[in-house]
């Protein structure tokens, strides 16, 4: 069982605040300052949790280059005060980066919560794992 270091605890807090500011920025009609602050906190939290080397390795893998380009390009557009276009580009990059993770996350959520319609749909589909 792995222990959680103090850096990882700080990273979880940074990611939580980053997600809060991202959500709050979207709710306040794409406020560019809140979105930019949320993006910076989210990326800093990710770096604290998994480390600088693993973060760089995650974003700069050859097969994830397109997703990383769109995600980091969207972050930079938000930082340049183009929040709506930046969030759209960033969302597309997020989907490209984490598309292999979505089936596993869906399976976890469906195993934790018993929703009749969704669990029947998930059991009939093919698993990619």
PEUR-V815270 format. One record per residue. N is the residue number from 1. RES is the residue in one small letter. SS is DSSP state (h for helix, s for strand, l for the rest). D_FIRST is the distance of its C-alpha to the first C-alpha in whole Angstrom. Layout:
n = [N N]
res = [RES RES]
ss = [SS SS]
d_first = [D_FIRST D_FIRST]
//
This chain:
n = [1 2 3 4 5 6 7 8 9 10 11 12 13 14 15 16 17 18 19 20 21 22 23 24 25 26 27 28 29 30 31 32 33 34 35 36 37 38 39 40 41 42 43 44 45 46 47 48 49 50 51 52 53 54 55 56 57 58 59 60 61 62 63 64 65 66 67 68 69 70 71 72 73 74 75 76 77 78 79 80 81 82 83 84 85 86 87 88 89 90 91 92 93 94 95 96 97 98 99 100 101 102 103 104 105 106 107 108 109 110 111 112 113 114 115 116 117 118 119 120 121 122 123 124 125 126 127 128 129]
res = [x x x x x x x x x x x x x x x x x x x x x x x x x x x x x x x x x x x x x x x x x x x x x x x x x x x x x x x x x x x x x x x x x x x x x x x x x x x x x x x x x x x x x x x x x x x x x x x x x x x x x x x x x x x x x x x x x x x x x x x x x x x x x x x x x]
ss = [l l l l l h h h h h h h h h h h h h h h h h h h h h h l l l l h h h h h h h h h h h h h h h h h h h l h h h h h h h h l l h h h h h h h h h h h h h h h h h h l l l h h h h h h h h h h h h h h h h h h h h h h h h h h h h h h l l l h h h h h h h h h l l l l l]
d_first = [0 4 7 10 13 16 17 15 16 20 19 18 21 24 23 24 27 28 27 29 32 32 33 35 37 37 39 41 43 41 41 41 39 37 36 36 34 31 31 30 28 26 26 25 22 21 21 20 16 16 19 22 22 20 22 25 24 23 27 29 28 31 31 29 32 34 32 31 35 35 32 33 37 36 35 38 40 39 39 43 43 44 41 42 42 39 37 38 38 34 33 35 32 29 30 31 27 25 27 25 22 25 25 21 21 24 23 20 22 25 22 21 25 28 31 33 35 32 30 33 34 30 30 34 32 31 27 27 23]
//
